[in-house]
Structures are given as structure tokens and as C-alpha cells.
């Protein structure tokens, strides 16, 4: 069953990389807003939804929710 464990770990790492990339993808928009000093036509709803979604997944992945688990997939 070593290959199943390796597959779980690989998918967990891939999921973590995808989540971090998704979280950082809003960086250029925030930089533009900061640089111009105005939010102009940007709606805060997608960014707030992304923030709360990431926050809930971080909470779900904490060790006190799933003891002895490094990755959420395990």
C-alpha cells in the first residue's frame, strides 16, 4: 500500500500548491488598488469569499481538527 500513500501525499501537496497559488493570484489586483489609492470598479465580494474560503480550509487542516495529519487529504 506504499503507492496509495505516495499518491495521497502527492495529491495533498498538489492541492496545497494550488490553494496557495489561488490565494496569491489576487496580489496584482491589490497592488494596483494600493498604487492608485482607489478601488475604482473592483467589487470586494470575490476577494472576501476567497479569504473566508481559505480561512475555513486552514482551520479544517489544523492539527486539533485532524490530529497527526500534515495534509488535509489524509
C-alpha positions in Angstrom: 0.0 0.0 0.0 3.0 2.3 -0.2 1.9 3.6 -3.6 -1.5 4.6 -2.3 0.2 6.6 0.5 2.5 8.2 -2.0 -0.4 9.1 -4.2 -2.3 10.7 -1.3 0.8 12.7 -0.3 1.4 13.9 -3.9 -2.3 14.9 -4.3 -2.1 16.7 -0.9 1.0 18.6 -1.9 -0.5 19.5 -5.3 -3.7 20.7 -3.6 -1.7 22.9 -1.2 0.3 24.4 -4.0 -2.9 25.1 -5.9 -4.5 26.7 -2.9 -1.5 29.0 -2.3 -1.4 29.9 -5.9 -5.1 30.8 -5.9 -4.6 32.8 -2.7 -1.7 34.8 -4.2 -3.4 35.4 -7.5 -5.2 38.4 -6.1 -1.8 40.1 -5.4 -1.6 42.1 -8.6 -5.1 43.5 -8.1 -4.3 44.5 -4.5 -1.1 46.1 -5.7 -3.0 48.1 -8.4 -5.5 49.3 -5.8 -2.7 50.3 -3.4 -0.8 52.1 -6.2 -3.8 54.1 -7.4 -5.2 54.7 -4.0 -8.7 53.8 -5.1 -10.8 50.6 -5.6 -12.4 52.1 -8.8 -14.7 49.4 -10.3 -13.4 46.4 -8.2 -16.0 44.5 -6.2 -14.9 43.2 -2.8 -17.2 40.2 -2.9 -14.9 37.7 -4.7 -12.0 38.7 -2.5 -13.9 38.3 0.7 -15.3 35.0 -0.4 -11.8 33.7 -1.3 -10.5 35.0 2.1 -13.2 33.2 4.0 -12.8 30.0 1.9 -9.1 29.9 2.5 -9.6 30.6 6.2 -12.0 27.8 6.6 -9.7 25.3 4.9 -6.8 26.4 7.1 -9.0 25.9 10.1 -10.1 22.5 8.8 -6.4 21.5 8.3 -5.3 22.4 11.8 -3.9 19.5 13.9 -6.6 19.9 16.6 -9.2 19.1 14.0 -7.3 16.1 12.4 -4.5 15.0 14.8 -1.3 13.7 13.3 -2.2 14.9 9.8 0.1 17.1 7.8 -2.1 17.4 4.8 -5.9 17.9 4.6 -6.3 14.9 2.2 -5.0 12.4 4.7 
